[in-house]
Amino acid sequence: MSPREPTSEWSIADAKSRLSEVLNRADDRAQIITRRGRRYVVLDGESYARLTGESPRLKDVILGGPSLEGIDLTRDSSAGRDDVTL
């Protein structure tokens, strides 16, 4: 599908019989399915997440980050600051 091709509109019957094609096309551009005069939009997951403002969970970001193996994470036992007299 070319990037300039317009969004396709499908009747519910056509969408049911050609669901794989609807989903394949949704990878490139939103697909519209109509039923009884109402329109429903089929999007790929990334587009949906972008539109809804969904963001990854903190746990997933941390676990997906770079490995900390080999980095010394022991706590420094020094006082940290010199005594300051005010």
C-alpha angles and dihedrals in degrees: 000000000000119000091240095055110113124245111278122236119210133189113232090250093053092044091052094050094043101033095138090055092047090052093045090052091046087065087070105028139002115274123214121216117191126204125172092342095310122114124220124190125221114202135172114254096254093053091048092050091048093050095046095045091240111169131190119266116260090241091057092048092051095045091045093052128095120301116264092202112131094022117119106237098171115132119253108243096202121109090250100217135048115247110269122206116207 
